[in-house]
Amino acid sequence: MIRNLFQLRLVFSWLITLIGFSYLPAIAQPLNQKVQFTRQDSLRGSITPERSWWNVLHYDITVEPDIEKEAITGTNILKFKTTGSGNRMQIDLQQPMNITGVLFGEEKLPFTREGNVYFLRFPATLPEGKIYSINIQFSGRPLKAKNPPWDGGWIWKKDKNGNPWISVACQGLGASVWFPNKDHQSDEPDEGARLTIITPSHLKGIGNGRLKEEKSLSGGRTSFTWEVTNPINNYNIIPYIGNYISWSDSFNGEKGPLECSYYVLDYNEAAAKKQLKQTDSMLTAFEYWFGPYPFYEDGFKIVESPHLGMEHQSAIAYGNNFSNGYLGRDLSGSGWGLKFDFILIHEAGHEWFGNNITSNDIADMWVHEGFTNYSESLYLDYFFGKEASGSYVRGIRRGIRNDKPIIGHFGVNQEGSGDMYNKTGNLIHMIRRIINDDEKFRSILRGLNKEFYHKSVNGTDIINYFNLQSGTDLTQVFNQYLKTTKIPVFEYQINGPAIKYRWTNCLEEFDMPVIAYAGKEIQLFPTTEWKTETIQGADLTGFRVDADFYISTKRVASGK
């Protein structure tokens, strides 16, 4: 999932150019720099009383852009089920967009606005356990993305032939930047969504899922209706408008034939058909590691986008110039990053982590980004082996800043550090080494996608699942790397045939085991208290800790 992490975009752009490294495609955190929170943040980020009594079942969205004015009009028929009783409903729509009317059957509902939130009032209290629909009309000039996808909003561009090329990138910023909805990750529409895009007839509108209807309208316009039948994150519901050509093929996957479709600008057809053949290898590797693609019913689609990329469910946004690496660069510096198309691999990885398994709160976005970051390494592992994947994951450590904790503030729509990518990827790699059984590790990844299939979770759910399935309590390992910025130091002494060791610069309860080499592979179980151990058959003169552990080591003189 791509998001806006940096407010000082120009400064970071200069740094990126200087050091040749960035994990921009996975970062879209418009609120990441906040240190104080407002009522608007709480309204957006928490389950308010006006949100708590109803559950979204389906969105049926129609949108028509006015390309010249960079404005949109539309409707959203929101189907919901009452999980309690209530008569006051919160609907999110960010300024400067406006709700122009709400129909409940034939009745117009009154509403008031508070910043980016509307409160609707029903004529009577709706009882628990019933299903209803409201029709919300909206219009306005949505926020225009200045530097998409990191700075979110609508994207109004032209292709190199002068044709309009339009889309949206809004993860973190939120889907309420353009259409009215319940803008909280914990409540996806259980029955999926329909998106009808009305365009000038010389252009095509592409959306998530499968094309259900293409219809000619008056005034030289065409409508394209797309549908997903599975639950979907609000920010993944995205229109693409452009001069697209398309083709399809089929992947023979674990659940049978999977339709794979591709939509690219007409002049990029040849390059795209060559580069996007990697889709087959991506699906092969990821189904091996994670289990079946989670959305067979809706198909898999790649759509060329007027920005770098995003994990829009069943309609991946792609803008990597049909080349390997990240815009032609190796983010790891290892050489292995040029063996695959970064945007294709990373954004498709989110179909399992982010789209299939979704965090309830954006503060737990490490669940999306850490596992998807590590999916890059697992792709290399599948095709090139452990040496390649290990070299890659170690290489991306140079992007870790340790500026603040990876877990953000809960209830205020606040992500944590951008280290949720590289650092969490290294954390997962370490946990794989601790488990030291790749079949068990693989079964855990596949089990996650089965246990939490099409569900939203808390980060603790993921940690508890690892603890249970691995047979090891990894809670303090997760806590150390997700909740603090401290990198543990493994201190040790060598005294003849004995080694004395402990952890420092860490949580008091930190107890991560490590794999080391002393003439042979050994496993040590340090805590924050000194331990002394004599290891039979070991040669401690060349002692070293496995480089796959993201730690510091310090040899301490005897007697210290």
Secondary structure, 3 states (H helix, E strand, C coil): CCCCCCCCHHHHHHHHHHHCCCCHHHCCCCCCCCCCCCHHHHHHHCCCHHHHCEEEEEEEEEEEEECCCCEEEEEEEEEEEECCCEEEEEEECCCCCEEEEEEECCEECCEEEECCEEEEEEEEEECCCCEEEEEEEEEECCCECCCCCCCCEEEEEECCCCCEEEEEECCCCCHHHCCCECCCCCCCCCCCEEEEEEEECCCEEECCCEEEEEEEECCCEEEEEEEECCCCCHHHCCCEEECEEEEEEEEEECCEEEEEEEEEEHHHHHHHHHHCCHHHHHHHHHHHHHCCCCCHHHCEEEEECCCCEECCCCCEEECCCCCCEECCECCCCCCHHHCCEHHHHHHHHCCCECCCEEECCHHHCHHHHHHHHHHHHHHHHHHHCHHHHHHHHHHHHHHCCCCCCCCCCCCCCCCCCHHHCHHHHHHHHHHHHHHCCHHHHHHHHHHHHHHCCCEEECHHHHHHHHHHHHCCCCHHHHHHHHHCCCCCEEEEEEECCEEEEEEECCCCCCCCCEEEECCCEEEECCCCCCEEEECCCCCHHHCEECCCCCCEEEECCCCC
